[in-house]
Amino acid sequence: MSTMNISLPDELKVFVDQQVGSRGYASSSEYVRELLRKEHDREKLRALILDGVASGRSGVVADKAFFDGLRKRVRQQAARAKPAAKPAHKPARKPVIKG
């Protein structure tokens, strides 16, 4: 693995440290690697979408309205996919022994 040193303004350094602490990352490097992976995946997905639209098969124009609508649909699907809130834990009932 290669090493890269970066300089951050104090405000961003504090932000990264907070994210590492509150989200359970082992280090700031782990946090930054995850951010970079997500951005890389986002760029690849965007390129695939643009390639598909440019293929001429869809008849869709990849403009701001297209991506706004796409984001809206994805958010709606994500909201529907979220599990319902778990009910409060109820203590187990003790068995009734008759006899």
C-alpha positions in Angstrom: 0.0 0.0 0.0 1.3 3.4 -0.9 1.4 6.4 1.5 0.2 9.9 0.7 0.4 12.8 3.1 -2.2 15.5 2.9 -2.5 18.9 4.5 -5.9 19.9 6.0 -7.1 23.2 7.5 -7.7 22.8 11.2 -11.5 22.8 10.7 -11.3 19.8 8.4 -8.9 18.0 10.7 -11.3 18.4 13.6 -14.1 17.1 11.3 -12.2 14.1 10.3 -11.2 13.3 13.9 -14.9 13.6 14.9 -16.0 11.2 12.1 -13.3 8.7 13.1 -14.4 8.8 16.7 -18.2 8.8 16.2 -18.4 6.3 13.3 -16.0 3.7 14.7 -13.2 4.0 12.2 -9.8 2.7 13.3 -8.0 5.7 11.9 -8.3 8.8 9.8 -6.7 6.9 6.9 -9.5 4.3 7.0 -12.1 7.1 7.0 -10.5 8.9 4.0 -10.1 5.6 2.1 -13.9 4.9 2.5 -14.7 8.4 1.2 -12.4 7.9 -1.8 -14.0 4.5 -2.6 -17.5 6.0 -2.5 -16.4 8.8 -4.8 -14.7 6.4 -7.1 -17.9 4.2 -7.2 -20.1 7.3 -7.8 -17.9 8.4 -10.7 -18.0 4.9 -12.3 -21.8 4.8 -11.9 -22.2 8.2 -13.5 -20.0 7.2 -16.4 -22.1 4.0 -16.9 -25.3 6.0 -16.9 -23.9 8.6 -19.3 -22.6 5.8 -21.6 -26.1 4.2 -21.6 -27.8 7.5 -22.3 -25.3 8.3 -25.1 -25.9 4.9 -26.7 -29.1 6.4 -28.3 -31.3 3.5 -27.2 -33.1 5.3 -24.4 -34.0 8.7 -26.1 -33.3 10.3 -22.7 -31.3 13.5 -22.4 -28.8 13.3 -19.5 -29.3 16.8 -18.2 -29.9 18.2 -14.7 -33.6 17.3 -14.7 -32.7 13.7 -15.6 -30.2 13.3 -12.7 -32.6 15.1 -10.3 -35.4 12.7 -11.2 -33.0 9.7 -10.8 -31.9 10.9 -7.4 -35.5 11.3 -6.3 -36.4 7.8 -7.4 -33.4 6.3 -5.6 -34.2 8.2 -2.4 -37.8 7.0 -2.6 -36.7 3.4 -3.1 -34.3 3.7 -0.2 -37.0 5.1 2.1 -39.3 2.2 1.2 -36.5 -0.3 1.9 -35.8 1.0 5.4 -36.9 -1.5 8.0 -39.7 -0.4 10.3 -38.7 0.8 13.8 -38.3 -2.1 16.2 -40.9 -2.2 19.0 -39.6 -1.6 22.5 -38.2 -4.8 24.1 -40.8 -6.6 26.2 -39.5 -8.9 28.9 -40.2 -12.5 28.4 -43.2 -13.9 30.2 -42.6 -16.5 32.8 -44.2 -19.8 32.0 -47.2 -20.7 34.2 -46.8 -24.1 35.8 -50.0 -25.7 36.9 -50.1 -28.6 39.0 
